[in-house]
């Protein structure tokens, strides 16, 4: 599924997050892919995505205005890596 910020997203059920000093490691148990989330802010956004009706609302609530474009790009990358999935 291509990333659409108007869709509800959440952490893929096959993905485990492990907190690290730099952010977190995301391990996909199905694909065995390891992805680095390189900021604590991104980790918090990913952990709370499913609490919002869509990704744009989560970004509005959790990310500073000037950083939303960068975080939206990161979410698209995480969707392509199957770390997050549309609900």
PyMOL commands that set and color helices and strands:
alter all, ss='L'
color gray80, all
select helices_A, chain A and resi 40-51+55-62+65-80
alter helices_A, ss='H'
color red, helices_A
select strands_A, chain A and resi 9-11+15-20+23-28+34-37+84-86
alter strands_A, ss='S'
color yellow, strands_A
deselect
rebuild
show_as cartoon
